[in-house]
């Protein structure tokens, strides 16, 4: 079990969220009036003084440490180590110009490492089956990055061009590893595994890990479509923002008629499942909701099995 010192904890607590975003995730920072939001969560507002509030979840704070724990879902030790061990992204701009505007950044996949050993080890630790892992690697849906040895889950458009990549830290001591997206990722083309032959069924999850977890539970991949939507957004209990990835996938695969929503077992996931399901029903799709019976998501459910 990894441990941290009092000095490391104090160091981690010193960093406010705005400074952290400028140093470590400048591609995620977007100007929003007098404040900022992130590309991943447009309802997460960050003020100039570093205070932040995630309105859709009703949580907030000031430090980067609180952000990593509450938003990125890292546990305390992992978050402290992440802040103490990772190096800031090198920028040529002055601090005042580090934040990006609303113009889309160029999407470039991280350089691949010479092998995928750490990614394979990590996914095995998450109980993803070797067959599922190898299938994704062989089809260039998954690989290990050369810089931080992250698992890179690649999303493609209908023409087979990479447009998106989700990142997952693979450090084996982390109970809840780093999560992020490559700068310039197009959320319309989140990680997905299309059916080998024509299929009218689509399984929707929030994360790539959950998609592979459902495939592991089913002991099948390539027979139906799998799509991770990179999270869901519910501004209130009566309204849901339809995931861009789901809208795009249904445009690209007109044969899909049956949709299974395997979202997270929390308030947002439960609300989104009902609201998205109703909207899809109105559009003529057959839908079913399969939220995990216990645990937060399908990977946690798989780990308990």
C-alpha positions as CSV (number, residue, x, y, z in Angstrom):
1,X,0.0,0.0,0.0
2,X,1.4,3.3,-1.1
3,X,1.9,6.0,1.6
4,X,2.5,9.7,1.7
5,X,4.4,12.0,4.1
6,X,3.0,15.0,5.9
7,X,5.3,17.2,3.7
8,X,3.8,15.7,0.6
9,X,0.3,16.3,1.9
10,X,1.1,19.9,2.7
11,X,2.6,20.4,-0.7
12,X,-0.4,19.0,-2.5
13,X,-2.8,21.2,-0.5
14,X,-1.0,24.4,-1.6
15,X,-2.1,24.2,-5.2
16,X,-5.4,25.9,-6.2
17,X,-7.4,24.4,-9.1
18,X,-6.8,27.3,-11.6
19,X,-3.1,27.1,-11.2
20,X,-3.2,23.3,-11.5
21,X,-5.2,23.5,-14.7
22,X,-2.8,26.0,-16.2
23,X,0.2,23.9,-15.3
24,X,-1.0,20.4,-15.8
25,X,-4.2,20.4,-18.0
26,X,-4.1,23.7,-20.0
27,X,-5.9,22.0,-22.9
28,X,-8.9,21.5,-20.6
29,X,-9.2,25.1,-19.5
30,X,-11.8,27.2,-21.3
31,X,-12.7,30.9,-20.7
32,X,-16.3,31.4,-19.7
33,X,-17.1,35.0,-19.2
34,X,-15.1,36.2,-16.2
35,X,-14.5,32.7,-15.1
36,X,-13.4,29.4,-16.6
37,X,-14.9,25.9,-17.2
38,X,-13.3,22.7,-18.4
39,X,-13.8,21.0,-21.8
40,X,-14.9,17.8,-20.1
41,X,-17.4,19.5,-17.7
42,X,-18.9,22.8,-18.9
43,X,-20.9,23.1,-15.7
44,X,-17.7,23.1,-13.6
45,X,-16.9,26.7,-13.1
46,X,-13.5,27.9,-11.9
47,X,-13.0,31.5,-10.6
48,X,-9.8,33.6,-10.8
49,X,-9.2,33.0,-7.1
50,X,-9.1,29.3,-7.7
51,X,-12.5,28.5,-6.1
52,X,-14.5,26.0,-8.2
53,X,-18.0,24.7,-8.2
54,X,-19.5,21.8,-10.2
55,X,-23.1,22.9,-10.5
56,X,-24.5,19.7,-12.0
57,X,-23.2,17.7,-9.0
58,X,-23.6,20.3,-6.3
59,X,-19.9,20.0,-5.1
60,X,-17.0,22.4,-5.0
61,X,-13.8,23.5,-3.3
62,X,-10.6,25.5,-3.9
63,X,-7.6,23.1,-4.1
64,X,-6.5,20.9,-6.9
65,X,-6.4,18.1,-4.4
66,X,-10.2,18.5,-3.7
67,X,-10.8,18.5,-7.5
68,X,-8.9,15.3,-8.1
69,X,-10.8,13.5,-5.3
70,X,-14.3,14.8,-5.9
71,X,-14.3,15.1,-9.7
72,X,-11.6,12.7,-11.0
73,X,-12.6,10.2,-8.3
74,X,-9.0,9.5,-7.1
75,X,-8.5,8.5,-3.5
76,X,-6.6,10.7,-1.2
77,X,-3.2,9.0,-1.4
78,X,-3.3,8.7,-5.2
79,X,-4.2,12.4,-5.6
80,X,-1.4,13.5,-3.3
81,X,1.1,11.4,-5.2
82,X,-0.2,12.6,-8.6
83,X,0.3,16.3,-7.5
84,X,3.8,15.6,-6.0
85,X,5.2,13.3,-8.7
86,X,3.8,14.6,-12.0
87,X,5.6,17.3,-13.9
88,X,3.8,20.3,-15.4
89,X,3.2,20.5,-19.1
90,X,5.9,22.7,-20.7
91,X,4.4,25.8,-22.3
92,X,6.1,28.6,-24.3
93,X,3.3,31.1,-23.4
94,X,3.3,33.3,-20.4
95,X,1.0,32.3,-17.5
96,X,-1.6,34.9,-18.6
97,X,-2.0,33.2,-22.0
98,X,-1.8,29.5,-21.1
99,X,-5.5,29.0,-21.0
100,X,-7.0,27.9,-24.4
101,X,-9.9,29.6,-26.1
102,X,-12.9,27.9,-27.6
103,X,-11.1,27.1,-30.9
104,X,-10.5,23.4,-31.3
105,X,-7.0,22.3,-30.7
106,X,-5.3,19.9,-33.1
107,X,-5.8,16.3,-32.1
108,X,-2.6,14.3,-31.9
109,X,-2.5,10.8,-30.4
110,X,0.2,10.2,-27.8
111,X,3.3,8.3,-29.0
112,X,3.0,4.6,-28.5
113,X,5.3,2.7,-26.2
114,X,7.3,-0.3,-27.5
115,X,4.9,-2.7,-25.8
116,X,1.6,-2.7,-23.9
117,X,2.7,-4.6,-20.8
118,X,1.7,-2.1,-18.2
119,X,-1.7,-1.5,-19.8
120,X,-2.3,-5.3,-20.0
121,X,-1.3,-5.7,-16.3
122,X,-3.5,-2.8,-15.3
123,X,-6.6,-4.1,-17.1
124,X,-6.0,-7.6,-15.8
125,X,-6.0,-6.0,-12.3
126,X,-9.4,-4.5,-13.2
127,X,-10.5,-8.1,-14.2
128,X,-10.9,-7.4,-17.9
129,X,-10.4,-10.7,-19.8
130,X,-7.3,-11.3,-21.9
131,X,-9.5,-12.0,-24.9
132,X,-11.2,-8.5,-24.6
133,X,-7.8,-6.8,-24.1
134,X,-6.1,-8.5,-27.0
135,X,-9.1,-7.8,-29.3
136,X,-8.9,-4.1,-28.5
137,X,-5.1,-4.0,-29.0
138,X,-5.2,-5.9,-32.3
139,X,-7.9,-3.6,-33.6
140,X,-5.9,-0.5,-32.6
141,X,-8.5,0.6,-30.1
142,X,-6.1,0.5,-27.2
143,X,-2.4,0.9,-26.5
144,X,0.2,2.2,-24.0
145,X,1.5,5.7,-24.3
146,X,5.3,6.3,-24.2
147,X,5.2,9.3,-21.9
148,X,3.3,8.3,-18.8
149,X,2.4,4.7,-19.8
150,X,-1.3,5.6,-19.7
151,X,-3.8,3.3,-21.3
152,X,-5.0,5.1,-24.4
153,X,-8.6,4.2,-25.6
154,X,-9.0,5.5,-29.2
155,X,-12.2,6.6,-30.8
156,X,-12.6,6.7,-34.6
157,X,-15.0,8.3,-37.0
158,X,-17.0,6.2,-39.6
159,X,-14.1,6.6,-42.0
160,X,-11.7,5.0,-39.5
161,X,-9.8,8.2,-38.7
162,X,-8.8,8.6,-35.0
163,X,-10.7,11.6,-33.5
164,X,-10.7,11.0,-29.8
165,X,-8.7,9.4,-27.0
166,X,-9.4,8.7,-23.4
167,X,-6.5,8.3,-21.0
168,X,-6.3,6.1,-17.9
169,X,-3.4,5.9,-15.6
170,X,-1.9,2.4,-15.1
171,X,0.2,2.9,-11.9
172,X,-0.8,-0.4,-10.1
173,X,-0.8,1.2,-6.6
174,X,-3.6,3.6,-7.5
175,X,-7.0,2.4,-6.4
176,X,-8.6,5.1,-8.6
177,X,-6.2,6.0,-11.4
178,X,-5.8,9.2,-13.4
179,X,-8.5,9.9,-15.9
180,X,-8.4,12.4,-18.8
181,X,-8.7,13.0,-22.5
182,X,-6.1,13.9,-25.2
183,X,-6.2,17.6,-26.1
184,X,-8.4,18.3,-29.2
185,X,-10.5,15.1,-28.7
186,X,-13.9,15.2,-30.5
187,X,-16.5,14.1,-28.0
188,X,-18.7,12.9,-30.9
189,X,-16.3,10.0,-31.5
190,X,-15.7,8.6,-28.0
191,X,-14.2,5.1,-27.6
192,X,-16.4,2.4,-29.2
193,X,-16.2,-1.1,-30.5
194,X,-18.4,-1.7,-33.5
195,X,-19.9,-5.0,-34.4
196,X,-18.0,-7.2,-36.8
197,X,-21.1,-8.1,-38.7
198,X,-24.3,-6.1,-39.0
199,X,-26.0,-5.8,-35.6
200,X,-29.0,-3.7,-34.4
201,X,-27.9,-3.7,-30.7
202,X,-25.9,-1.0,-29.0
203,X,-24.6,-1.1,-25.4
204,X,-23.9,2.3,-23.9
205,X,-21.6,2.9,-20.9
206,X,-20.0,6.0,-19.4
207,X,-16.4,5.0,-19.6
208,X,-14.2,2.8,-21.8
209,X,-13.3,0.6,-18.8
210,X,-17.0,0.0,-18.2
211,X,-17.5,-0.9,-21.8
212,X,-14.8,-3.5,-21.6
213,X,-16.2,-4.7,-18.2
214,X,-19.6,-5.3,-19.7
215,X,-18.0,-7.2,-22.6
216,X,-16.0,-9.3,-20.1
217,X,-19.2,-10.1,-18.2
218,X,-21.0,-11.0,-21.4
219,X,-17.8,-12.9,-22.6
220,X,-18.4,-11.5,-26.0
221,X,-17.1,-8.6,-28.1
222,X,-17.7,-7.8,-31.8
223,X,-21.2,-9.3,-31.8
224,X,-22.9,-6.1,-30.9
225,X,-21.9,-2.4,-30.7
226,X,-20.3,-0.9,-27.6
227,X,-20.0,2.8,-26.9
228,X,-18.6,4.8,-24.0
229,X,-19.9,8.3,-24.0
230,X,-17.3,9.9,-21.7
231,X,-19.8,10.6,-18.9
232,X,-23.3,12.1,-18.8
233,X,-24.6,15.5,-17.9
234,X,-27.9,16.2,-16.1
235,X,-28.4,19.9,-15.4
236,X,-31.5,19.1,-13.4
237,X,-33.7,16.1,-12.7
238,X,-36.1,16.9,-15.5
239,X,-33.6,17.5,-18.3
240,X,-30.6,15.7,-19.7
241,X,-28.0,16.6,-22.3
242,X,-27.9,13.8,-24.8
243,X,-24.3,12.6,-25.1
244,X,-22.7,13.8,-28.4
245,X,-21.1,10.4,-28.9
246,X,-24.5,8.7,-28.7
247,X,-26.1,11.1,-31.2
248,X,-23.3,10.6,-33.6
249,X,-23.1,6.9,-33.3
250,X,-26.8,6.5,-34.1
251,X,-26.3,8.7,-37.2
252,X,-23.4,6.6,-38.3
253,X,-25.1,3.2,-37.7
254,X,-28.7,3.4,-38.9
255,X,-29.2,-0.3,-38.3
256,X,-29.2,0.1,-34.5
257,X,-32.7,-0.4,-33.1
258,X,-32.1,-1.8,-29.6
259,X,-30.1,0.2,-27.0
260,X,-29.0,-1.0,-23.5
261,X,-28.0,1.8,-21.2
262,X,-25.4,0.5,-18.7
263,X,-24.7,3.8,-16.9
264,X,-23.3,4.4,-13.4
265,X,-25.2,3.5,-10.2
266,X,-25.4,7.0,-8.8
267,X,-27.9,9.9,-8.9
268,X,-26.6,11.3,-12.1
269,X,-26.4,7.9,-13.9
270,X,-29.8,6.9,-12.7
271,X,-31.4,10.2,-13.8
272,X,-29.6,10.2,-17.1
273,X,-30.6,6.6,-17.8
274,X,-34.3,7.3,-17.4
275,X,-34.3,10.6,-19.3
276,X,-32.1,9.3,-22.2
277,X,-34.2,6.2,-22.4
278,X,-37.4,8.1,-22.7
279,X,-35.9,10.3,-25.4
280,X,-34.8,7.3,-27.3
281,X,-38.2,5.7,-27.0
282,X,-39.7,8.9,-28.4
283,X,-37.4,8.5,-31.4
284,X,-38.5,5.0,-32.1
285,X,-35.7,2.9,-30.4
286,X,-36.2,0.0,-28.1
287,X,-34.4,0.7,-24.8
288,X,-33.5,-1.0,-21.6
289,X,-31.7,0.2,-18.5
290,X,-29.2,-2.1,-16.8
291,X,-27.6,-0.1,-14.0
292,X,-25.3,-2.3,-11.9
293,X,-27.2,-3.8,-8.9
294,X,-24.5,-2.9,-6.5
295,X,-21.3,-0.8,-6.7
296,X,-20.9,2.5,-8.6
297,X,-20.2,1.2,-12.1
298,X,-19.7,-2.0,-14.1
299,X,-16.0,-2.2,-13.4
300,X,-16.5,-2.1,-9.7
301,X,-19.3,-4.6,-10.2
302,X,-17.0,-6.9,-12.1
303,X,-14.3,-6.6,-9.5
304,X,-16.8,-7.8,-6.8
305,X,-17.9,-10.8,-8.9
